[in-house]
Amino acid sequence: MPMYEAIVTIKASDEREARSIYEALAVEARSQPSSLVRVEVRLEGSLVVLTFLSKKRSSLRAALNSFFRLLATLENALTSTPP
C-alpha cells in the first residue's frame, strides 16, 4: 500500500507569530484522534511546516481539512487581535 504525503508551509509575519501558530498546531498534531495519519509540525524561523503522512488517501484529506479549518480560525484570531 503506498504512503501518501502532504507538506504545508505557512509563512508568518514574524517569528513571534510563527511561534503562536506552531504551538496551536502542535497541540492538535499531538491529539490526533486517529492513528491513520501522522502529523509533524516544525518551526523554522518565521515558517511553520506541517508534514502529513498516511496510508489512506481519505484519512490524509480529512486531516488536511481539519488543519486548514484550524488555520483559518488562527488567521481570524491573529488578524483581529491588536499586536
Buried (B, 14 or more C-beta within 10 A) or exposed (E): EEEBEBEBEBEBEEBEBBBBBBEBBBEBBEEEEEEBBBBEBEBEEBBBBBBBBBEBEEBBBBBBEBBEEBBEEBEEEBEEEEE
